[in-house]
Amino acid sequence: MTDTTLPAPRRSGFRFDRYASGFLLLASIVLYVGLVVVSGQTKYLSVDNLVSILGRSITLGITAIGQTFAILVASIDLSVASLISASAVVTSVVMNGEPSMMLPAILAVLALGAVVGLINGLVISKLEVNPLIATLGMSLIIQGVLSAFYNNFAGKVPVEFQIFAYGSVGIVPYSLIFMFVLAGLAWFVLRFTRFGSDIYSVGGNKDAARNAGIKTSGVIIGAHVVCSLCAAIAGLYLASRLRSGAPWIGAEGVYDLESIAVVVIGGTILAGGRGGIWGTMAGVIIFSLIDSIFNVIGMDAFVKQVVRGIIIVAAVAFYAVRSKRPVS
């Protein structure tokens, strides 16, 4: 008789993954501080600059939180960049400078995110289309619709909504606080709810999860809805920061590929079932520090892309090799 016992879910980057992402973060911090001290550019160690380093990755961080859910169920989402653009455009067009339209715009954007995530999840789980193809197709659809109606900045965000991006408590931006609160909420869901437990189970062994009575399709759909909602929120933030929306701002930031990269660097395995939110946040900070290191040493922009690509490939290879070994 076939053993259909469901393996215990591996939560929150347990053991190796947690320590590995922490080690990489510590190494990045040491390298950054060392280079700043050697170069004599101590201004880069000011509290304002350190907060600024984190602040530059808010869009990526919010997007990566959602991407973590998708990757944990052994899926992936390449539509987030286009959805960020669409959300920013919807935000600015619906608000159109009117404070009274802020709530309708926010609700419209969240509804858009939920619908996109629902469609992605249904196509992947019910039609069994490869996640790369399904979400890439969704990305092309969104980008095509946007490009048909807009080719530049559209609408206007009222000053009251710009507080989301520019307001602060002391020197700490509201948006940075929001990102970490959202990360804490995501961690709570993954760590303490049935939905979070099911995500790890489905990602770890989909067949065993199904045989144990878990509705795997519903879990995959739910993970993609969360992923798309986070991308929609990232679009709201970008619209607040840029004071408007445009059909290319998500793709320009390469948020789909970078969100996947920081999730993997943070220790979440692409095969699913292992990883967590705090590892992802460590990956976001590592990426921010790497960019700051490039700025300190004055690296050429094109060389930056090459080095970042090498770092991403090396990190994926490192975790792939380690994930083949049994976890004690």
N, C-alpha and C positions, 0 to 999 in steps of 0.2 A: 504494500500500500504506500502511496506517495505521501511523504511527510509535508503537510501544509501548515505546519506551525509557523506562526508569524514571528519573525525575529524582533527582538526588542529594538525600538527605534533609537538611533544615535542622535543625541540632541546637542545643539549649540556648539558644534565644532569640538566635541569631547576629546580630551587628551591631546593627541598630536596636533590636530588642526588648530586648536586653541593656542597651544604653545608656539606653534610655527608662526602664526600670524603675529603673535605678540613679539616674537624674536625679530621678525622682519621689521615691525614697527620700531622696536628699540634700536635696531641697527640703522634704520633711516634717520632717527632722531640724532643718534651719535654722529653719523656721517654729516648731517646738516650742521650741527653745532660745531663740529670739528672744522668743516670748510669755512664757516663764518668766522671762527676765531683765527684760523690761519690767514684768511684773506684780509682780516682787520675790519670787515664790514659789520661791526657790532650792531648797527641799526637793524639788521635782520633778526636780532634776538629780542627786540623790544616787544612788550606785551601786545601793543597795537598791531605789529606786524604778524605776530603769531596768530592772533584772532583773525587777521585778514587772510592768512594762509588757509585757515579752516573755512572762512566765509566764501572763498572762491570755489569751494566744492559743494556748495549746498544743493545745487541742481543735480549734480552727479550723485550726491549722497542720498537724496530722496528717491531718485530713480533706482539706485542700487538696492535700496531696502526692498522695493517691490520685485526687482530682478532676482533677489535671493529666494523669494517664495517660488518663483517659476523654476529656478535651477534645482531647488531642493526636491521637486517632484520629477527630476530628470527631464525637464523641458527647458525652454529658452524663449526669449522674446526679443525679436529684432524690429518690432514696430514701435518701441517706446520713443525713439527720436522723433518720428513723424507725429506721434500722438502728442508729444510735448509742444511741437510747433502748432498743431491744430488747437490744443487747449489754450495756448497763448493768444492765438488769433480769436478764438471764440470769446475769451475773457475780455479782450480789448474792444471787440466789435459790439458785444452785448452791453458792456458798461458804457462805452462811447463817452467817457468823461462824466457820467452821471453817478453820483454816490448812491442814489436810490436803486440803481441796477446792479449793485455789487452782489447781493445775495442771489438774485436770479442767474447772474453770470456764473457764480461759484457752483450753484446747483446744476446748471447746464453742463459745465465742464466735468463735474463728477459723474453725471449721467452719461456723458460721452465716454468717459473712461470705463465705466461699468459695462456699457454696451460693447465696446471694443474688446475688453477682456473676456466677456461672455462669448462673443463670436470666436475669438482665438481659441478659447477653451473647448468650445463645442466642435470646431473643425479638427482640433488635435485629438480630442478624446473620443468623439463619436464617429468622425469620418476617418480617423487614424492617419491623418496627414502629418508628415514629419514637421516638428515644431519650427525648424528653420524655414521651411518652405511656406508653411501656413502664416507665420508672423511676418516673413518678408513680403508675402503677397498682400497682407493687410497694410504693411508700411507703404507699398506702392499705391494701393487704393487711396489711402489717406493723403499721400503726397500729391497724387493726381487730382483729387478733388480740390485740395488747397490751391494748387497751381492754376486750376481752371478759373478761380475767382479772385485770387490775390497774387501779386508778384512783388509786393513790398510791405512795409509796415501799414497796418490797417487799424482803425479805431483809436481809442485813447483810454488810458487807465486814469481814474480820478486820483487826486492827491491822497485822499483818505485810504485808498487801497495800497498806495505806494509805501505805507507804513510797514507792510509785511516785509518788504525788502530793505527799507532804510531806517525803520524804527529800531531802537536798542534799549537795553537796560544797562546803563553805564556805557562800556565799550563793547558789550556783547549784543550782537544783532538778534532781534526777535526771531528771524528766520533760522539762525543757527540753533537757538533754543528749541524752536519747533522741530528741526531735523532730529535732534537727540531725543526729544519727547516721542516723536514718531518711531524712532528706533527702539525706544523702551517699550512702546506699545506693541510693536512687531515682535520683540523678544518675548514679551508676556504671552502673546498669542501662540507662539511656537513652543514655548516652554510649559505653559500651564493649561492649554485648552485641548479639547478633543480634536479640533481641526488641526492644530499644530502637530499633535501626535500622529494623526493620519497622514499629514504631509511627509513626515520622516518615514513612515511605514511604506507609503506608495513609492517614494523615491528610492528606498532601500530595496524593495522587492515588490514590484507591482502585482505579480501573480499571487504571491503569498498574501498580500494585503487583500486582494479580491476574494481569495478563498477563506479569509478570516472574517468576511462579511463587510469589509469597508467598500463603500461606493467610490471606486477609484476615479470614475469619470467626474463625479461631483467635486472631488478633492482637486483634480487637475483644473477644472473650470474655476473653482474658488481661488486657486493659486494665481491663475492668469487674471482674474478680476482684481485681486489685490495688486498685482504687478501694474496693470493698466491704471488703476486708481492712483498709485504713487506717481506714475508718469504724468497723469493729469494734474496732480498737485504741483509737480515740478514745473509744469507749464504755467500754472497760476503764479508761481514764484517768479518765473522768468518775465512774465508780463508785468508784474509789479516792479521788477528791477529795471526793465528796459522801457517802462511806461507805455508799452504798446506790444503788439504781437506781429510776427511775420512768418510766412510759410517755410522759411529756411533756418530758423534759429535753432531748432532741435538737431537737424542734420549737421549744422555747422559745428556744433559741440561734440558730435560723434558720440552722443550719450548712449546709444544702443551698445556699441562695442566697448566703450569705456566702463559702462555699468557691469557688463559681463566680466571684464578684466578685473575690476576691484573686488567683485564677489569671489572670483577664483583665487586672487592673491590673498584674500581674507580667509581662505581655507575651505570654502564650500566646493565640494566635488561636483564636476560637471555631470557625472553619472547619477547624481542625486543621492538623497538620504543621509548626507553627512555635511555639517557646516552650521552656520548660524549668523545672526545679525551682528553681534559685536565683532566677529571676524571681518564681516563686510565693512563695518565702520572703520576698523583698523586699516583695511585695504584702501578706503577713501582717503584717510589721513596719510598713508604711505604715498599714494599718488600725488597728493598735494605737496608733500615734502620733496618728492622727486622733482616736481616742477620748480619748486623754490631752489633746490640745489642747482638745477640747470641755470636759473637766473643768476645765482651767486657766482657761478663760474663763467657766465656769459656764453653759454653754448648756443650755437646756431640753431634756428628754428627747425630746419630740415633734419639736422643731426639729432635733435630732441626726439623726433618721431621715430627715427631708427632705433635709438637707445630704448625708448619706451616699448617699442615692439619686441626688442630682445628680452627686456625684463618680463613682459607678459608671457612670451613663449617659454622662457625659463621657469617662471612660476607655475604655469600649467603643467609642464613636463615634470617638475619637481613633485607636485601633488599627485600627478598621474602615477608616477613610479611608486610613491609611498602608499597610494590607495590600493595597490595590488598586494601589499603585504598584509597579513592578518593583524587585526587590532587586538592586543592583549587586554 
